Amino acid sequence: MPAQRTESGPSTADVFIIEPNNTEAVPALLEQIKKDFDVFNASNQGRKDLVIKCRALVQALETPRETMLYHCWAQNGDNPQKVDDLAANLGIDNVLLSRLMRHLSAMGYLVETEANEYRLTNYTKAMGIPVIGNSYLAMLSCTSAGPMRFHEFSRKRGWVNPTDAKDTAMMYAYGTKMDAFAWQRFLGYGTHFNDHMGSYDLGCLPWMAPSFYPVKQRLIDGADTDPEAPFLVDIGGNVGHDLARFHKFYPKAPGKLILQDLPVVIGQIEDLDPAIIRMEYDFHMEQPIKGARAYYMHTCLHDWPDDVCNSILARVKAAMKRGYSRLLIHEHVIPETGAYWEATAMDMVMLTLLSAQERTRAAWYNLIETRAGLNIIKIWSGGKGAQSLIECELLMECN
Ligand SMILES: C[S@@+](CC[C@H](N)C(=O)[O-])C[C@H]1O[C@@H](n2cnc3c(N)ncnc32)[C@H](O)[C@@H]1O
């Protein structure tokens, strides 16, 4: 029987990627750490032993999704696997594989069952699922020189906050003029990036959940019921995971659900509910869908500095119908204090790959109200550390 997707993303078969790796191990680890700490005599070996146990505790509590995000931002069932067998199956030099696996085991990502034999942990098992494993290829293998050489890029520019989309640390590191999306695709990792987009917020409360944003009261009530009327347009919606989720929540929402992204990305869609209309669109051009009930952008504006966002927003604004259309921006709204690591880590990715940023509340008001001339109706919080939904409309005309 095919695996069923749950409300918030992964299939029931894959749901372990959003669950703690090993909750049962936690009480014993806590007890052991406390005991070791009580007799801790500041020796270096004692400290190292404690670090290993603490790492094991973190790994037991983390979900595979969190571990993947932590790193970025092979599947053999549950049986032990001999290095020599695996090396022969994969066509890899067994000395090389043995060194790699010994290190992964020392770091706690594999369990050493005997000499040159290892078993997967829950986390390494999840690496066999494309949305987890491919995230590493998309986010580390082809762009990581950006963060690595950020210091050099920044020193040469006098340590100013970078805000030029055409001059990024990633472009500097690879000697390319392509933006991060084009560069990933150029190296053959475009679909891996799509997989990452399908996984980075798995397990978070979806914005369309009634306890987050009341879709019925704010969008469905009062919407044009003509089946041809555009209801929700996902601009830069990648391969459609957010609209697919929306359609599951509200299969009877009136009008059309429209997915927009660049032609190359629309062409990479493998499987999408036929209720969702696919549209090739460049958000720097005129928005062809006028007067939709809602335009939606999820982690698109964070990819661009304010001047580019302002021009993207002008295209949306020109298509909105006063008193009817909403713009929904699903992004982090970083608090003035106590920012959560997922938001700040994402900010570092934006900084080093795109000369862009995650925005604070003040930065959002500046961009949306002061610069773009839209009105923020309300910022709906997704909970601590989660992305918010910024609900906007056209300003009412003055008499
Ligand atoms: C960070 S991803 C977000 C994807 C999706 N909204 C999500 O949150 O999962 C940014 C998206 O913007 C798209 N994009 C980049 N430049 C674009 C452009 N000029 N016009 C339309 N989409 C674009 C990318 O292809 C990508 O799918």
The ligand as a Tripos MOL2 file, in Angstrom:
@<TRIPOS>MOLECULE
LIG
   27    29     1     0     0
SMALL
NO_CHARGES

@<TRIPOS>ATOM
      1 C1         13.7590   29.4160   -1.1280 C.3       1 LIG1
      2 S1         12.7970   28.8100   -2.4150 S.3       1 LIG1
      3 C2         11.1930   28.7380   -1.6950 C.3       1 LIG1
      4 C3         10.3070   27.7360   -2.3580 C.3       1 LIG1
      5 C4          8.9260   27.5610   -1.7360 C.3       1 LIG1
      6 N1          8.1990   28.7890   -1.7050 N.3       1 LIG1
      7 C5          9.0800   26.9720   -0.3430 C.2       1 LIG1
      8 O1          9.1010   27.7120    0.6350 O.co2     1 LIG1
      9 O2          9.2260   25.7600   -0.2150 O.co2     1 LIG1
     10 C6         12.6760   30.1440   -3.5230 C.3       1 LIG1
     11 C7         11.9210   29.8120   -4.7880 C.3       1 LIG1
     12 O3         11.9220   31.0050   -5.6170 O.3       1 LIG1
     13 C8         12.0550   30.5800   -6.9520 C.3       1 LIG1
     14 N2         12.5340   31.6940   -7.7740 N.ar      1 LIG1
     15 C9         13.7880   32.2330   -7.7980 C.ar      1 LIG1
     16 N3         13.8230   33.2290   -8.6870 N.ar      1 LIG1
     17 C10        12.5770   33.3410   -9.2220 C.ar      1 LIG1
     18 C11        11.9840   34.1970  -10.1840 C.ar      1 LIG1
     19 N4         12.6890   35.1640  -10.7920 N.pl3     1 LIG1
     20 N5         10.6630   34.0250  -10.4870 N.ar      1 LIG1
     21 C12         9.9410   33.0490   -9.8800 C.ar      1 LIG1
     22 N6         10.4500   32.2000   -8.9490 N.ar      1 LIG1
     23 C13        11.7500   32.3440   -8.6290 C.ar      1 LIG1
     24 C14        13.0350   29.4340   -6.8670 C.3       1 LIG1
     25 O4         12.9860   28.6340   -8.0410 O.3       1 LIG1
     26 C15        12.5330   28.7110   -5.6210 C.3       1 LIG1
     27 O5         11.5880   27.7290   -5.9250 O.3       1 LIG1
@<TRIPOS>BOND
     1     1     2 1
     2     2     3 1
     3     2    10 1
     4     3     4 1
     5     4     5 1
     6     5     6 1
     7     5     7 1
     8     7     8 2
     9     7     9 1
    10    10    11 1
    11    11    12 1
    12    11    26 1
    13    12    13 1
    14    13    14 1
    15    13    24 1
    16    14    15 ar
    17    14    23 ar
    18    15    16 ar
    19    16    17 ar
    20    17    18 ar
    21    17    23 ar
    22    18    19 1
    23    18    20 ar
    24    20    21 ar
    25    21    22 ar
    26    22    23 ar
    27    24    25 1
    28    24    26 1
    29    26    27 1
@<TRIPOS>SUBSTRUCTURE
     1 LIG1         1 GROUP 0 **** ****
